[in-house]
Amino acid sequence: RLLKMVKACDYKLNAKKTGEDSKEVLHYQFEMGKDWTVPGTVFTPKEVKGITLLIADQGRKSQAVEVKALLDVGQRVVAIDPFFFGESKIKSRDFLHVLLLHAVGERALGIQSGQIAAIANWAKKEFGQSVQLNSIGPRLSVAARIAAVQTDAINSLSLRDPMKSLKSVIKENKGANHMPEMMCFGLLEYFDLAQIESLIAPRKVELD
């Protein structure tokens, strides 16, 4: 019911390497069928102990400190910008584009979760390990939770500064111009974030 309600997308992914700063830093364009392209960068430490898929409300370019910290503990980092964030943000009248998506039956949350899930699936297949998903900021924390429901390639979820309840959108009087992806008709009638997290169990969900 959750995945149907957010119109979660099941993308066929094609990863295209677009450049490299070194053998340890590779740039990609992740093509999601014929619909979307998601930019990403893969950082590889000298000794790989795990994989972290990193997303952030402020975009991946703002996460240099976080990437370094992960590399220092042996994490290969796949840093991406899902739809509407970072390099994937629409520059002009951004929220109106999301409303248009919703008007034709799509849901931004389902697009975001589908992109995250598809790249998690790719990373597991490409590198042979399940993925830890790290989300920084309240807005993408919702799509991150849904992506973890969508695929078991995500073996754990770490949410920093996450949204604690979908009710906060109402309590804080946030409109479509503030959080257009949260304008998902009917979602709160059946689910709040605690219920979505219960669908991820027994995998670990850590809120910071």
SVG drawing of the C-alpha trace seen along z (x, -y; Angstrom):
<svg xmlns="http://www.w3.org/2000/svg" viewBox="-7 -31 52 41">
<polyline fill="none" stroke="black" stroke-width="0.4" points="0.0,0.0 2.8,-2.4 4.7,-1.9 1.5,-2.2 0.5,-5.3 3.7,-7.1 3.8,-5.7 7.3,-4.2 9.2,-3.8 11.1,-0.7 13.8,-2.0 16.0,-0.1 19.3,-1.8 22.2,-2.4 25.4,-3.7 27.6,-5.8 31.0,-6.9 31.5,-10.6 35.0,-11.3 37.5,-10.8 39.6,-13.0 41.7,-9.9 41.3,-6.2 39.7,-6.8 37.2,-9.4 34.8,-8.5 31.9,-10.5 28.7,-8.9 25.5,-9.7 22.8,-7.2 20.2,-7.0 16.8,-5.9 15.1,-4.3 14.2,-7.2 12.8,-9.4 15.6,-10.8 19.4,-11.2 20.9,-11.3 24.5,-12.6 26.8,-10.8 30.3,-10.4 32.0,-7.2 34.8,-7.7 37.0,-4.6 39.3,-4.3 42.5,-2.3 40.9,0.5 37.2,1.0 35.2,2.2 31.7,1.3 29.6,-0.8 27.7,-4.0 25.1,-5.6 25.0,-9.3 22.2,-11.8 21.7,-15.2 19.1,-18.0 21.9,-20.5 23.3,-18.4 26.3,-16.1 28.8,-18.9 28.2,-20.2 29.2,-16.9 33.0,-16.9 33.5,-16.6 31.0,-13.7 32.6,-11.9 36.1,-12.2 34.9,-10.9 33.3,-7.9 36.5,-7.2 38.6,-7.4 36.7,-4.4 36.9,-2.4 33.6,-3.2 33.3,-3.4 31.0,-6.3 28.4,-6.7 27.2,-10.3 24.2,-11.2 21.7,-14.0 18.2,-12.6 15.4,-14.5 14.9,-18.0 18.1,-18.2 21.7,-19.3 22.6,-19.3 19.2,-17.7 17.3,-20.8 15.2,-22.7 16.5,-26.3 13.3,-28.2 9.8,-27.8 11.0,-24.5 7.9,-23.6 5.5,-24.2 7.2,-21.4 6.6,-19.0 2.9,-20.1 2.7,-19.4 4.2,-15.9 1.5,-15.3 -1.2,-16.6 -0.5,-13.9 -0.5,-11.1 3.2,-10.9 4.6,-11.5 7.9,-13.2 8.5,-10.9 8.1,-7.8 10.5,-9.2 13.1,-10.0 12.7,-6.6 12.9,-4.8 16.1,-6.6 17.7,-5.9 16.6,-2.2 17.9,-1.7 21.3,-3.1 21.5,-1.0 20.7,2.1 23.4,1.1 26.0,0.5 25.3,3.9 25.7,5.6 28.7,3.5 30.7,3.9 29.3,7.1 28.2,5.7 24.9,4.5 24.6,0.7 24.3,-1.5 22.1,-4.5 23.0,-7.8 20.6,-10.7 21.3,-14.2 18.4,-16.6 14.7,-16.2 13.3,-16.2 15.2,-13.4 14.9,-11.3 11.4,-10.5 12.4,-9.2 15.3,-7.3 12.9,-5.4 10.7,-4.5 13.7,-3.4 14.7,-1.0 11.2,0.5 11.5,0.8 14.8,2.7 16.7,5.0 20.0,3.9 19.9,1.3 21.0,3.2 20.8,0.2 19.7,-3.3 21.3,-6.3 19.2,-9.5 20.8,-12.7 18.5,-15.6 15.5,-13.6 11.9,-14.5 10.3,-12.8 6.7,-12.9 4.8,-13.7 2.5,-15.8 5.3,-18.4 4.4,-19.5 1.0,-20.5 2.1,-21.8 4.8,-24.0 2.4,-25.2 4.7,-24.1 3.2,-24.6 4.0,-23.2 6.4,-26.1 8.4,-24.8 8.2,-21.0 6.5,-20.1 7.4,-16.4 5.5,-16.1 2.2,-17.0 1.5,-13.3 -2.3,-12.9 -3.5,-10.3 -0.1,-9.3 -0.6,-10.5 -4.1,-8.9 -2.4,-5.5 1.2,-6.0 3.5,-8.1 7.2,-7.8 7.3,-5.4 5.0,-2.9 7.3,-3.2 10.3,-2.5 8.6,0.6 8.4,1.9 12.2,1.7 12.7,4.0 14.7,6.0 17.2,3.9 18.6,1.1 17.2,-2.5 19.3,-5.0 18.0,-8.5 20.4,-11.2"/>
</svg>
